[in-house]
Amino acid sequence: MLKILLLLLLPLCASACPNWQPTINDNQALGWDYQLNPHNISIVKDPINNLSQVIKLVLSPDSTWPNGHTRTEVKHNGCATNEGDSTFFSWEFLLDNPIKTSNDMAYWETDNSYLQSMGFYLTPNRHNNKISTELTFFSSLPKRKIHWQDTVTIGEWNKIAMAITWSESQKSGRISVWYNNRAILTELQVKTKPDTNKLFVQLGLHRNQAERVIDNIYLRNIKETANLSTLLKR
């Protein structure tokens, strides 16, 4: 199956990037291009395996940004996001409790013009007095469209991997997504660049409004790779 996917996505290898992976050293998250509200970003023991360290991001009332949004995020500038370029990117996240309110969890956005291309968000789902967390993937161009949803398993690490062909044309743009090593979208044909600007990705938690509700998320194994086969290695 992997060989078939590699053949299908072969054009994505046209513009290779060096492998990139942020590190943790002296209890600091290193290698990121920017950290939004770093006072709420910390290095902690892995909630499942306390022998390793991971990033914890907390979203609280003191996470307000000048534009009124509430956010605690880490930012990575994509290696190659010009027309026809390819991105291979993956990360793992863990929620130790269900999300209390809706939060963006990860999204690609343009530099300078700050237009979203695609992303994932988390929402609480209340049913029969039980609260679960739904994960949704959407594209934004020419307007927001939901392509996939699933329930997040609380207390476990979940992996997201993406292969993206960047294009201002819907005919040429492509998105493939894997969730916990299962292909959920393969070669989705969609416009991935809103304009000529390069794109960055931000991971963490983000809300368009200020709320007193506190949520948190853990991140590990974040990487951008030079090719698809490296990205999908377990």
C-alpha positions as CSV (number, residue, x, y, z in Angstrom):
1,M,0.0,0.0,0.0
2,L,2.9,2.4,0.9
3,K,4.5,1.8,-2.5
4,I,1.2,2.7,-4.3
5,L,0.9,5.9,-2.3
6,L,4.5,6.8,-3.1
7,L,3.8,6.4,-6.8
8,L,0.6,8.4,-6.6
9,L,2.4,11.2,-4.8
10,L,5.6,11.1,-6.8
11,P,5.2,14.7,-8.2
12,L,5.3,16.0,-4.6
13,C,9.1,15.2,-4.4
14,A,10.0,17.8,-7.0
15,S,11.2,20.4,-4.4
16,A,13.0,18.5,-1.6
17,C,13.7,20.2,1.7
18,P,16.3,19.2,4.4
19,N,14.8,17.3,7.3
20,W,13.8,19.6,10.1
21,Q,12.9,18.7,13.7
22,P,12.7,21.0,16.7
23,T,14.5,19.9,19.9
24,I,14.2,20.2,23.6
25,N,17.3,21.3,25.6
26,D,17.7,22.7,29.1
27,N,13.9,22.6,29.5
28,Q,13.4,24.8,26.4
29,A,11.6,24.2,23.2
30,L,14.2,25.0,20.5
31,G,14.1,25.2,16.7
32,W,10.9,27.1,16.3
33,D,10.6,30.3,14.2
34,Y,8.4,31.9,16.8
35,Q,6.5,31.1,20.0
36,L,3.2,32.9,20.8
37,N,2.7,33.6,24.5
38,P,5.8,31.5,25.5
39,H,5.0,32.0,29.2
40,N,2.3,29.3,28.7
41,I,4.7,26.9,26.8
42,S,6.7,24.5,29.0
43,I,8.7,21.3,28.8
44,V,7.2,18.5,30.9
45,K,7.5,14.8,31.2
46,D,5.5,12.7,28.7
47,P,2.2,12.0,30.4
48,I,2.4,8.4,29.2
49,N,6.2,7.7,29.3
50,N,7.8,9.9,31.9
51,L,11.3,9.0,30.7
52,S,11.0,11.5,27.8
53,Q,10.1,15.2,27.6
54,V,7.4,16.9,25.5
55,I,6.0,20.3,24.9
56,K,2.9,21.4,26.9
57,L,0.9,24.4,25.8
58,V,-1.8,26.0,28.0
59,L,-4.5,28.3,26.8
60,S,-5.8,30.5,29.5
61,P,-7.2,34.1,30.0
62,D,-3.6,35.5,30.0
63,S,-3.0,34.1,26.5
64,T,-4.7,37.1,24.8
65,W,-3.1,38.4,21.7
66,P,-3.2,42.1,20.6
67,N,-5.9,41.3,18.0
68,G,-8.2,40.0,20.8
69,H,-7.6,36.3,19.9
70,T,-6.6,33.8,22.6
71,R,-3.6,31.7,21.6
72,T,-0.6,29.7,22.8
73,E,1.2,28.3,19.8
74,V,4.6,27.4,18.2
75,K,5.3,28.5,14.6
76,H,7.4,26.9,11.9
77,N,8.0,28.5,8.5
78,G,7.5,26.0,5.7
79,C,10.7,25.1,3.9
80,A,9.2,25.2,0.4
81,T,5.7,26.7,-0.1
82,N,6.0,28.5,-3.5
83,E,3.9,27.5,-6.5
84,G,4.5,23.8,-7.3
85,D,6.6,23.2,-4.1
86,S,5.9,20.3,-1.7
87,T,5.6,20.0,2.0
88,F,5.9,16.8,4.1
89,F,5.0,17.5,7.7
90,S,3.9,15.5,10.8
91,W,3.4,15.8,14.5
92,E,1.9,14.0,17.5
93,F,-0.6,15.5,20.0
94,L,-2.1,14.3,23.2
95,L,-5.1,15.6,25.2
96,D,-5.2,14.6,28.9
97,N,-8.8,15.9,29.2
98,P,-11.6,16.6,26.7
99,I,-11.5,20.1,25.2
100,K,-13.8,22.5,27.0
101,T,-14.4,24.9,24.1
102,S,-13.6,25.1,20.4
103,N,-9.9,25.6,19.5
104,D,-7.9,25.7,16.4
105,M,-5.1,23.1,16.8
106,A,-3.0,23.4,13.7
107,Y,-3.3,25.5,10.5
108,W,-1.3,26.7,7.5
109,E,-1.3,30.5,6.9
110,T,0.3,32.9,4.5
111,D,3.1,35.2,5.6
112,N,2.4,39.0,5.2
113,S,-1.3,38.5,4.1
114,Y,-2.2,36.1,7.0
115,L,-4.7,34.0,5.1
116,Q,-5.5,30.5,6.2
117,S,-5.1,27.7,3.7
118,M,-6.1,24.6,5.7
119,G,-6.2,23.4,9.3
120,F,-7.5,21.2,12.1
121,Y,-9.7,22.3,15.0
122,L,-11.0,20.6,18.2
123,T,-14.6,20.9,19.5
124,P,-16.3,19.5,22.5
125,N,-19.2,17.1,21.9
126,R,-21.7,16.5,24.6
127,H,-23.9,13.5,24.4
128,N,-25.8,11.7,27.3
129,N,-23.8,13.7,29.9
130,K,-20.5,12.5,28.4
131,I,-18.1,14.9,26.8
132,S,-15.8,13.8,23.9
133,T,-13.5,15.8,21.6
134,E,-14.0,16.0,17.9
135,L,-11.1,16.6,15.5
136,T,-12.0,18.3,12.2
137,F,-9.9,18.9,9.1
138,F,-10.8,21.7,6.7
139,S,-9.6,23.6,3.6
140,S,-10.2,27.3,3.3
141,L,-10.0,28.0,-0.4
142,P,-12.1,29.4,-2.0
143,K,-14.2,29.0,1.1
144,R,-14.0,26.8,4.2
145,K,-15.0,23.2,3.6
146,I,-14.9,20.3,6.0
147,H,-13.3,17.1,4.6
148,W,-13.0,14.8,7.7
149,Q,-14.0,14.4,11.3
150,D,-13.2,11.9,14.0
151,T,-13.3,11.5,17.8
152,V,-10.0,12.0,19.6
153,T,-8.9,9.3,22.1
154,I,-8.1,11.1,25.3
155,G,-4.9,10.2,27.1
156,E,-3.2,8.7,24.0
157,W,-0.8,10.1,21.5
158,N,-2.3,10.8,18.1
159,K,-0.3,11.3,14.9
160,I,-1.1,13.6,12.0
161,A,0.9,13.5,8.7
162,M,0.4,15.7,5.7
163,A,1.7,15.8,2.1
164,I,0.9,19.1,0.4
165,T,1.4,20.4,-3.1
166,W,1.2,24.2,-3.0
167,S,-0.7,25.9,-5.8
168,E,-3.0,28.9,-6.4
169,S,-4.8,26.7,-8.8
170,Q,-7.4,24.1,-7.7
171,K,-6.3,21.9,-10.6
172,S,-2.7,21.7,-9.3
173,G,-3.1,21.8,-5.5
174,R,-3.1,18.5,-3.6
175,I,-3.5,17.5,0.1
176,S,-3.0,14.0,1.5
177,V,-3.5,13.4,5.3
178,W,-2.8,10.4,7.5
179,Y,-4.3,10.1,11.0
180,N,-2.6,7.5,13.3
181,N,-0.9,6.0,10.2
182,R,-4.2,5.6,8.4
183,A,-4.8,7.4,5.1
184,I,-7.9,9.6,5.5
185,L,-7.4,11.9,2.4
186,T,-5.4,11.0,-0.7
187,E,-4.5,13.5,-3.3
188,L,-7.4,15.8,-2.4
189,Q,-7.6,18.3,-5.3
190,V,-7.9,21.8,-3.9
191,K,-6.4,25.2,-4.0
192,T,-3.7,25.4,-1.3
193,K,-2.2,28.9,-1.8
194,P,-4.4,32.0,-1.5
195,D,-1.7,34.2,-3.0
196,T,2.0,34.3,-3.8
197,N,3.1,34.6,-0.2
198,K,5.0,31.7,1.5
199,L,3.2,29.8,4.2
200,F,3.9,28.8,7.9
201,V,2.3,26.4,10.2
202,Q,1.2,27.0,13.8
203,L,0.5,24.2,16.3
204,G,-1.1,24.6,19.7
205,L,-4.4,26.1,20.7
206,H,-6.1,29.2,19.3
207,R,-9.4,30.9,19.6
208,N,-10.8,33.9,17.8
209,Q,-12.3,35.2,21.1
210,A,-11.3,35.7,24.7
211,E,-12.7,33.1,27.1
212,R,-11.9,32.2,30.7
213,V,-12.0,28.5,29.9
214,I,-8.5,26.8,30.2
215,D,-7.5,24.0,27.8
216,N,-4.1,22.4,27.2
217,I,-2.4,20.2,24.7
218,Y,0.9,18.2,24.5
219,L,3.1,18.0,21.4
220,R,6.0,15.7,20.4
221,N,7.8,14.3,17.3
222,I,7.2,17.3,15.1
223,K,9.1,17.2,11.8
224,E,9.3,18.3,8.2
225,T,11.0,15.8,5.9
226,A,12.5,15.8,2.5
227,N,10.2,13.1,1.1
228,L,7.1,11.1,1.8
229,S,8.7,7.8,2.7
230,T,10.7,9.4,5.5
231,L,7.5,11.2,6.8
232,L,5.5,7.9,7.0
233,K,8.2,5.9,8.8
234,R,6.7,4.8,12.2
